[in-house]
Amino acid sequence: MLTIDQEIHDAIVAHARRDHPDEACGVVAGPEGSDRAERFIPMVNAAGSPTFYEFDSTELFQLYKEMDARDEEPVVVYHSHTATEAYPSRTDIDLASEPNAHYVLVSTRELFDEDGGNIDGPVEFRSYRIIDGVVTEEEVTITTGEKSTP
């Protein structure tokens, strides 16, 4: 089960809305071994695509150096789908390389009107574990209140 603070949930959704119609992507880091999603880190989709995301390799390298220095790990790896449901694609499954991470997908497909313009429609927010190519959906619990800080 993924437990995530309302503020971080809202930040992920806002990032997905902001980057729509391109896919958004990012990480939520937390203390190593804690499974606590605490530090929201929006990333640039280097692919700049509505159907694919790719972390910028330089930005990702810097992020891992920073997480290592802070004794953190990626607790959540997230991205959006702009035209399909919030379920991992074959490519998403193949690229899932963090066995301890929660893979969050946000579908912004309802943000299109019939003319292709942006509207303030609902988004779909789902979380998965992806280990050795096996996808398991998990419950998401959204909490409110103060986040713990290191």
Secondary structure, DSSP 8 states (H G I E B T S, - for coil): -EEEEHHHHHHHHHHHHHHTTS--EEEEEEETTT----EEEEE-BTT--SS---B-HHHHHHHHHHHHHTTEEEEEEEEEESSS-SS--HHHHHH---TTSEEEEEE-GGGB-TTS-B-----EEEEEEEETTEEEEE-EEEE-S-----
